[in-house]
Amino acid sequence: MRIELSLSPALYPYRTIQCGHTTVAIDVLRATTAVCAAFQAGCDEVVPLSDLESLARYRSLGYRLAAERNGCKVDITLADGSVETADYGNSPTEYLRYDMHGVRLAYSTTNGTVTIVRGADADLTLVGAFANLSALCERLRADRRDVVLLCSGWKQDFCIEDTLVAGAILERMSDVATPHGDAAQMALALWQVAKDTPFDYCQRCTHVHRLYRLGAEADVRFAFESDTCPVVPQLHNGILTR
């Protein structure tokens, strides 16, 4: 069993594991953490979308809308031309405050949902974060497929925090899987440096500072806690379910 790492969606087409694999989409700050939180709160399904324009038609289908750009909840222009503020943004702690049972969510974010959609060509596409680390690794062990870890980064660029999640997965899976390629080896080495205090280590990260400026420190702290949402969202026909 091999585990390869794509450090951003821009690099994903160039992976060496091209078929017969599972892709795990990672955007720990905050989309994949928030998706796990929504399912932990009872959400029925999540439709990840790359662009805001696609969200509008889901309102008429009975979906709640979640939309974020550059860390902020944004307005949506509906099919009739009216403008509404999205029901939700991209905050995992917000989702956990609600009873989401019976809710179907259409979701578009700056990076994370773009990454999930990009990974849809895999045999199996899963969502990963620290929040579901143990449950995710149990699933990967059970499936025994090769794995591509796909980090969201920030607008196609590398980020430290997603790479740390990848490193944590690689360490957890090290008894049954081997790192495939230099990026995977690098993530594992970085995790060895940061694993005792990953939240503290990531205080240098640019997106952490961006979220602090937006008042989202609670989300950042939550995102670095392991196994808070032991669900493994899976993509099938464009829809995530638990």
Protein Blocks (a to p, Z undefined) as FASTA:
>chain_A
ZZdddfbfklmmmpmblghpacddddfblmlmmmmmmmmnopabdcddfbfklmmmmmmn
opacdddeehiacddddfkopacddfbdcbfklmmmpcfehiacddddfklmmmmmmmmm
pmbdcdddfklmmmmmmmmmmnopacddddfbjghiacfklmmmmmmmmmmmmmmpcced
jklmmmmmmmmmmmmmmmlmmmmpmklmmmmmnopmmmmmmmmpghklccddddeehiac
ZZ
